[in-house]
């Protein structure tokens, strides 16, 4: 009995030491710089998506695109090559940060229903930004599939179609849809919460600048929450109708908004929100250590 107790105690100590090592790495100066760069890269992507969509809404060009399309648009700019290398590092850092938040839980989201939804969202975010890192690398080197507009919707539909061929497929797709909807609704709720994102430290720490950045953050987070919620709704339709083509990406959601009554106005509001989110994300100085 005493031997078993000693083994369990040693295993517990090793586990605790492992967690401390991981947390130390997650909060190291190098990781903090990568996270900061990651928020800038995320902001640039969403800002470009919003800007291009806003141009469509007001009839001055633009296009409705997704995250990969935004990366491709950045790459085609005059300083595109340099920006792509910066985004490559930033996206890698942000993807890693998503995994750390999901597994290590440095922000103490917890194990209740809300915390689990938030941490699952972090996990999905980490994986998706990891894939964006690969797509960005492909755009730079042409040695991997490059970022292209509409690629994410095609990938989603292909994956959904593959899952739906299984007897349990519709239930799995419906569960994924429920998680995406939950993440979207949680973002909308966060946007209107009295304490908005207290774990973030913004570049302007006080004054009117901080107030306006927080307002942009609330508006942008709500707009992004609407986009995620609608992505989940389309995915749920794919599960219920057993039709993978119903699944949509960001560009599909923006297109659906445009085709609604008062569509250009709806698209303009959401697009402005995504631009606001991009500015807010780029202004995040660091994550406050909980």
N, C-alpha and C positions, 0 to 999 in steps of 0.2 A: 504493500500500500504506500509506504513511504517513498519507494522508488518511483512509482507512478506519479505521486504528488510532486516529486522533484523534477521529473520530466515535464509535467504540465507547467510547473512554475518557470522552468528554463525556456519552454516554448513560448510562454506568455511574455517573458522578458525579451526574447528575440523579436517577437511580433511588435512589441512596443518600441524597441530600438529601431526596427525597420521603419515603422511609421514616422519616428522622429527624423530619421535620415531623409526619407522622402519629403517630409514637410520642410526640412532645412534646404533641400535642393529646390523645392517649389518656391521658396521665398528668398532665394539667393539673389544678389545684385544682378547677375547675368540673366537669370530667369525673369527678373522684374523688367529688365530692358527689353527682352523678347516679348513679354506680355504687353508692354507699352507700345512697342512697334506693331504688335498684333492688333491692338485696338485701332491704331491708325490705319492699318491695312483693311480691317473690317469696315471702318468708316468710309474709306475711299470707295470700296466696292458698293456699299449701300447708297452712298452719295451719287455715284455714277448711274446706278440703276434708277434712282429717283429723278436725276436730272434728265436722263434720256426719256423717261416716261412723262415727265412734265412737258417736255418739248412736244411729245405726241399729243398730249391733252390740249395744248394751246395751238396746235397746228403749225408748229415751226420746225418740223423735222423730227429727229430722234427716233427711237425704236423701243419696243417693249422687250426687255431681255432679262436674263437671270444673272447669277453671280459669275458664272464662267464667261458670259457675254460681256459683263462689266470688265473682267480681267482682260479679255481680248481687246476691248475698247481702250483700256489704259495702255496696252502694249502697242497699239497703233498710233499713239500720240508721239510728238516729236522727241520727248524724253522717255519713250516707252521702255527701252531696254533697261535703263537705270531703274525706273520705277518697278519693273517686273522683278528685278533682283531684290529690291527692298521689300516688295510684297511677298516674295518667296520666303524670306526670313520671317516676316511678320505673320504670315499665314501658318508657317510651321510652329511658331511660338504660340499662336492663339489656339491651334489645334491641340497642342500639348497641354495648354492651360485648361481646355475643356475636359480632357481626360483626367487631369489632376483634380479639378473641381468635382468631377463625378465620383472618383474612387477615393481620394484622400479626404475630401470634404473640408478644405481649409477655411471655408466661409461658414461652416457649421450649419448647413441647411437641415441636417437631421434626418430622421427616419420616419417622420410622419408622412401623411399623404402628400401634402404640399412639398415637403422636402424631397420626397422620392421623385415626384414629377419634375421638380427643378433639376435634380441630379441626372435624371434620364435625359432631360433636355441638354444638359452640359455634355453628356456622353455623345448624343447625336450630333451636337455642335462640334465636338472634338473630331469625330469621324468625318463629318462633312467638310470641315476646314482642312483636315488632312488630305482629303481627295482633291480639294481646291489647290493645295500645295503641289500635288502631283501634276494637276492640269497646268499650273503655272510653270512648273519645270519643263513640261512638254512644250509649252509655248516658247520658252527660252532656247531650248536645246534641240527641239524636233526629234527627241529620242523617246518620247512617251506621248500618249494621246493628249493633244493640246486643248486648251480652253476654247470652247466655241459656244456661241449663243444657242440656247435651246437644248444643249447637251444634257443638262440635269433633268429636264422633263422626259427626254428620251430614255435616260438611264432609269428614272423612276418607273416609267411605263413598262420597260423591259423586265425590271425586277418584280413589279407587281404581277405582270403576266405569268412569270415563272412560278411565283408563289400560288397564284390562283389555280394552277393546274393540279395542285394537291387537294385532297379531300378537306383538309383543315385550312386551306389557303384563305378563304374568305374571312375566317375568324382572326387569322394572324394579321391580315391587311386591315380589318376593322379595329383591331387592338392598336396597330401602328397609327391609324387615323385618330383614334381616341387620344393617344399620347400627344400627337402633333396639335390637335385641337386644344388639349389641356395646356400645352406650352404656350400656344397663342393667347388663350384666355388669361393665363397667368401673367403674360407680358402686358396685356391690356389692364389687368387689375393692378399690376405694379406701377403703371403709368399714373394711375389715379390715387395711389397710396399716399398717405400723409408724409411718411418718411420714404422719399424716393431714392432708391439705390444708395443706402447709407454706406455700403462697402466700397464705394468709389470715391477717390479724391480727384477733383477736377483741377485743371491747370490754374484757372482763376479761383483762388480759395475764398474770396469774399467780394462784396460789392455788387454793383448792378450786373457786371459781366457774369458772375456766377449765377445770379438769379435767372438771367436770360438763357444761359447754357442749360440750366436745370429745366427751364420751360421747353427748350428745344428737345431735351432728353425725354420729357414726358410725352410731348407730341409725337416724337419719332418712335418711341417705344410702343405707343398705342398703334401707330400706323403699321409698324412691323408685326405687331400682334395680330392685327386684322389680316395681314398677308398670310401669316402662319396658320391662323384659324381657317381661312378659306382653302389653303392647301390641304388641311386635314379634312375639310368637308368634301372636297373633290375625291380624296382618297377613300373616304367612307362610301361615297357613291360608287366608286370602282368595286368596293367589296360587296355592296348590296346588289349591284347590277351585274356582278361577275364580269366586268368590262374594264380591262386595264387602261384603255384609252381615255377613261374618265379621269384618271390621275393626272394632275397638272403640277408644273413647277411655278416659279415666281412669275415668269412671263405669261403663262396661261392664266394665272389669277388676275394679273393686270389687264390682260385682254378681255377677260370676263367682266371686269369692272367697266371697261370702256364701252361694252355692248349693253350695259344696263341703261334704264331711263336716267337721263341726266349723267350719262356715262363720262363725258369729258370732265365734268365738274368733280365727280367721284374720284376719277383717276388723278386729277390735279391735286386734290386734297391729300390722297394717299401718297402721291409722288412727292409733294412738298414735305410730308411727314418723313419719308425715307431720306430726303436731303437733310432734314433736321437731325435725323438719327445719325447720319454720317458725320455731321459736324460735331454732335455730342460725343460720339465714339472717339473721334480724333482728339477731343479735348480731355479725355480721361488720362490723368497723369499717372496714377498707379492705383492698385487695389489695396485698400486698407487691410492690414493683417488682422484677422479676427482672433 
